[in-house]
Each structure stands twice: as C-alpha cells, then as structure tokens.
Amino acid sequence: MRAIQITEFGGPEVLQQVELPDPVAGEGEVLISVSRAGLNYADTHQAENSYLAQMTLPLVPGGEVVGVTADGRRVVALTKNSGGYAEKAVAPALTTFDVPDGVDDLTALSLIVQGATAWLLLRKSTHMEAGESVVVHAAAGGVGTIAVQLAKLWGAGRVIATASSEEKRKLALDLGADVAIDSRSEDMTAALKEANGGRRVDVVLDMTGGATTDQSLVALAPFGRLAFYGMASRERPKPVDLGALLVHSTAVAGMWLPHALKVRDAEHGTLAHRAMAELFQLVVDGKLKAVPGGEYGLGEVRQAHEDLRARRTAGKLVLDPSR
C-alpha cells in the first residue's frame, strides 16, 4: 500500500511517501480501507516527537481515518496514535464508530477528534452553563469552529472568538460568535474584557500557550474556568500559581482526548461514545456543520504540515491517500 512514513524525527521534511505491506488487524482490531485521513496540528508534534504520547520509529503518522471495513461498514476511527496516512489502517474496535447516513467523510473526521474535543471542553472540563461568556481561541481551527457552534447551541451568553486574520474572524462570526478579536493582541486580558463589555470572562478554551494562556487566565471572572488542551505556539505558559487561583476563585483544567475512551458512561460505554452519539445527532438534525479546510494528496503532505505549523489553515484538513 501507499503510505507516508518517517524514519527520523523533525519537521515536514521528514515525511516520505513509500510502499509498505498492508497492515494486519489483530484481536479486537479492525482493518479499514481509508477513503480520507484527518490532518491535525497534533500530527506536527508526532513528526518531531513532541506529542504527549512518545512516538517510536519508523512511524506512519496520523491518528484518525474514515473508510470501509472488510464487512462493508462505513466507519470513522482513531488509530493507535499513528498509522492514518495510508491507503489502509488498523484501529481498535473500541475507537471505531459507525458513520450514520447523511454524514460525509469530512464531517465524520471533524467530529472524532475536533468535535469530541470541543464537546469535552465545554461539557466536562469547564461545565459551561447557559448565559456564561465563552472565549474560543483559534476559533477558525478544527476544534474552534465546532466549539463556537456548540457554545451557542448550549446557550452561551456571549461567545468571544479569537483568530489571526480578518478572514478567519469573519468565519467565526458566521458560525455564531458574537464578537471576534485579533489573536495577536498584545494585551489579551484587556482585549477579552473589552469584548465582553468590560467584564471578565467565565470560560476560556485555549490551545495556544505562552502569553495567550497567561493573559487569558488573568481575564477570568470569579469562578471562571480555563481549559488548556494544546500548545500551538510551542511556548509554555507560566506555572500556575495556586494561591492566585484561590484568591480569584478561578480554575484551570487540562484535557487530553484519549482519557475520554477510558472514562465510563452508563448509557454509551465511554465518554467518547457519548460525545460522538450527541455530535452525530446534531449533524443529522442540521444543527452542527463541519468547515472544510482543504484536501491534500499523499504527495502534498509536507505542504499540509507547513500550512498547519504556519497557521495558514481554517476548518478541517483531510488527506486523500488515493492521490
């Protein structure tokens, strides 16, 4: 099969198109003929081995695929941290979800990582309540575009989006954000308060890191919550001062999606299954949509990673392994 493989860690230049033997599904696994694979910012961390889960070489990157199983089921799946950038992939049955009729490949891929992440950030990490103000950093990205829509659907009083360009800010507004501000604002604390009518904010969803995280934390209202789920700037925020959290009655939560596959849910099996069931239904009902961000062939995968790292993208990016 055709695939992308890396044999040394680094930037986009380490991504190589190769021919590899077809993978073989083991016990409790599913072999999938891949129609599309998801491209995520986390994949750039995989390539340089700076992801939360340590990678081993040689490596076929990519953690999510949509396609058809040997018995004809159309599914979307999370692979075992890697293996998605290929014509065929193996995924655990536990992380394989049947795709309902009416949900296309792009949307299915948008939901399994970005959609589930947005759901968890709002439902579990921050426990957003109706009427609260919600800040969505990187609002034009895969998680951001879903989070803006969910926050509005679930009754947020004011959704404040941040993005780096006028085009991306317009996209966030079109998706339902009440206001969109420049993510490059030198004083993010002041910018967020101004966008919220002079008041501090209740909820912040942040995957940027560095000064954006530091200044967003200062912008929290009493009992405000910041959910941290990535570090796109590759700059670490300052250590959290627990005393400051106490004084201001604020909270910081971290979120990593794989844990949702381990936490049980009485009705759906796991939190991830509950999230996917709700998200699929919202799509089928016409209340939630995915935003196309671009499609790349295997020969264009380096460009895809360069675009991700330079933040030139918006919405959901996918890889077509057939070209």
FENNORDA-V766071 format. One record per residue. RES is the residue in one small letter. OMEGA is omega in radians with two decimals (999 if undefined). Layout:
res->RES omega->OMEGA
res->RES omega->OMEGA
//
This chain:
res->m omega->3.04
res->r omega->-3.12
res->a omega->2.99
res->i omega->-3.11
res->q omega->3.00
res->i omega->3.14
res->t omega->3.00
res->e omega->-3.09
res->f omega->3.12
res->g omega->-3.13
res->g omega->-3.11
res->p omega->-3.09
res->e omega->-3.11
res->v omega->-3.12
res->l omega->-3.06
res->q omega->3.06
res->q omega->-3.05
res->v omega->2.97
res->e omega->-3.13
res->l omega->3.03
res->p omega->3.07
res->d omega->3.07
res->p omega->-3.13
res->v omega->3.13
res->a omega->3.06
res->g omega->3.13
res->e omega->3.13
res->g omega->-3.13
res->e omega->-3.09
res->v omega->3.04
res->l omega->-3.05
res->i omega->2.95
res->s omega->-2.92
res->v omega->3.02
res->s omega->3.05
res->r omega->3.01
res->a omega->3.12
res->g omega->3.03
res->l omega->-3.08
res->n omega->3.09
res->y omega->3.12
res->a omega->3.13
res->d omega->3.11
res->t omega->3.06
res->h omega->3.06
res->q omega->-3.05
res->a omega->-3.13
res->e omega->3.12
res->n omega->3.07
res->s omega->-3.14
res->y omega->3.13
res->l omega->3.06
res->a omega->-3.13
res->q omega->-3.12
res->m omega->3.04
res->t omega->-3.09
res->l omega->-0.12
res->p omega->-2.98
res->l omega->2.91
res->v omega->-3.06
res->p omega->3.05
res->g omega->-3.05
res->g omega->-3.09
res->e omega->-3.12
res->v omega->2.97
res->v omega->-3.11
res->g omega->-3.03
res->v omega->3.10
res->t omega->-3.13
res->a omega->-3.14
res->d omega->2.99
res->g omega->3.11
res->r omega->3.02
res->r omega->-2.99
res->v omega->2.92
res->v omega->-2.97
res->a omega->2.94
res->l omega->3.09
res->t omega->3.11
res->k omega->3.12
res->n omega->-3.09
res->s omega->3.06
res->g omega->-3.02
res->g omega->-3.08
res->y omega->-3.05
res->a omega->3.12
res->e omega->3.07
res->k omega->-3.11
res->a omega->3.08
res->v omega->3.12
res->a omega->3.04
res->p omega->3.10
res->a omega->-3.12
res->l omega->-3.09
res->t omega->3.11
res->t omega->-3.03
res->f omega->3.04
res->d omega->-3.12
res->v omega->-3.14
res->p omega->3.01
res->d omega->3.12
res->g omega->3.10
res->v omega->-3.08
res->d omega->-3.07
res->d omega->-3.11
res->l omega->-3.11
res->t omega->3.12
res->a omega->3.12
res->l omega->3.11
res->s omega->-3.05
res->l omega->-2.91
res->i omega->3.06
res->v omega->-3.07
res->q omega->-3.14
res->g omega->3.12
res->a omega->3.10
res->t omega->3.12
res->a omega->3.12
res->w omega->-3.11
res->l omega->3.14
res->l omega->-3.09
res->l omega->-3.07
res->r omega->-2.98
res->k omega->-3.05
res->s omega->-3.09
res->t omega->-3.13
res->h omega->-3.11
res->m omega->3.09
res->e omega->3.12
res->a omega->3.11
res->g omega->-3.11
res->e omega->3.03
res->s omega->-3.08
res->v omega->3.06
res->v omega->3.08
res->v omega->3.05
res->h omega->-3.09
res->a omega->-2.99
res->a omega->3.13
res->a omega->-3.14
res->g omega->-3.10
res->g omega->3.10
res->v omega->-3.07
res->g omega->-3.11
res->t omega->3.07
res->i omega->-3.10
res->a omega->3.10
res->v omega->-3.12
res->q omega->-3.12
res->l omega->3.14
res->a omega->3.12
res->k omega->3.13
res->l omega->-3.07
res->w omega->2.92
res->g omega->3.08
res->a omega->3.14
res->g omega->3.13
res->r omega->3.09
res->v omega->-3.12
res->i omega->-3.12
res->a omega->2.98
res->t omega->3.12
res->a omega->-2.95
res->s omega->-3.13
res->s omega->3.12
res->e omega->3.14
res->e omega->3.14
res->k omega->3.11
res->r omega->3.08
res->k omega->3.10
res->l omega->3.14
res->a omega->3.11
res->l omega->3.12
res->d omega->-3.14
res->l omega->3.07
res->g omega->3.10
res->a omega->3.13
res->d omega->3.13
res->v omega->3.13
res->a omega->-3.08
res->i omega->-3.11
res->d omega->-3.14
res->s omega->3.14
res->r omega->3.12
res->s omega->-3.10
res->e omega->3.12
res->d omega->-3.08
res->m omega->3.10
res->t omega->-3.13
res->a omega->-3.12
res->a omega->3.13
res->l omega->3.12
res->k omega->3.11
res->e omega->-3.14
res->a omega->3.14
res->n omega->3.08
res->g omega->3.12
res->g omega->-3.12
res->r omega->3.03
res->r omega->-3.00
res->v omega->-3.06
res->d omega->-3.04
res->v omega->3.04
res->v omega->3.02
res->l omega->-2.97
res->d omega->3.04
res->m omega->-3.05
res->t omega->-3.09
res->g omega->3.08
res->g omega->-3.07
res->a omega->3.14
res->t omega->3.10
res->t omega->-3.12
res->d omega->-3.07
res->q omega->3.08
res->s omega->3.12
res->l omega->3.12
res->v omega->-3.10
res->a omega->-3.08
res->l omega->3.01
res->a omega->3.01
res->p omega->-3.06
res->f omega->3.04
res->g omega->-3.09
res->r omega->3.03
res->l omega->3.09
res->a omega->-3.06
res->f omega->-3.05
res->y omega->3.11
res->g omega->-3.08
res->m omega->-3.04
res->a omega->3.14
res->s omega->-3.04
res->r omega->3.07
res->e omega->-3.13
res->r omega->3.00
res->p omega->3.10
res->k omega->3.05
res->p omega->-3.12
res->v omega->3.11
res->d omega->-3.11
res->l omega->3.09
res->g omega->3.12
res->a omega->3.08
res->l omega->3.13
res->l omega->-3.09
res->v omega->-3.05
res->h omega->-3.14
res->s omega->3.13
res->t omega->-3.08
res->a omega->3.06
res->v omega->3.12
res->a omega->2.99
res->g omega->-3.14
res->m omega->3.05
res->w omega->-2.97
res->l omega->-3.09
res->p omega->3.12
res->h omega->-3.14
res->a omega->3.09
res->l omega->-3.12
res->k omega->-3.13
res->v omega->-3.06
res->r omega->3.03
res->d omega->-2.99
res->a omega->-3.05
res->e omega->-2.98
res->h omega->-3.13
res->g omega->3.08
res->t omega->3.08
res->l omega->-3.14
res->a omega->3.13
res->h omega->3.08
res->r omega->3.13
res->a omega->-3.10
res->m omega->3.12
res->a omega->-3.13
res->e omega->-3.11
res->l omega->3.09
res->f omega->-3.10
res->q omega->3.11
res->l omega->3.11
res->v omega->-3.14
res->v omega->3.14
res->d omega->3.12
res->g omega->-3.09
res->k omega->-3.08
res->l omega->3.14
res->k omega->3.04
res->a omega->3.13
res->v omega->3.11
res->p omega->-3.13
res->g omega->3.14
res->g omega->3.12
res->e omega->-3.10
res->y omega->2.99
res->g omega->3.14
res->l omega->-3.13
res->g omega->-3.13
res->e omega->-3.00
res->v omega->3.09
res->r omega->3.10
res->q omega->3.11
res->a omega->3.14
res->h omega->3.09
res->e omega->3.12
res->d omega->3.11
res->l omega->-3.09
res->r omega->-3.13
res->a omega->-3.14
res->r omega->3.09
res->r omega->-2.99
res->t omega->3.02
res->a omega->3.12
res->g omega->-3.03
res->k omega->3.09
res->l omega->3.13
res->v omega->3.13
res->l omega->3.09
res->d omega->-3.06
res->p omega->-3.14
res->s omega->-3.13
res->r omega->999
//
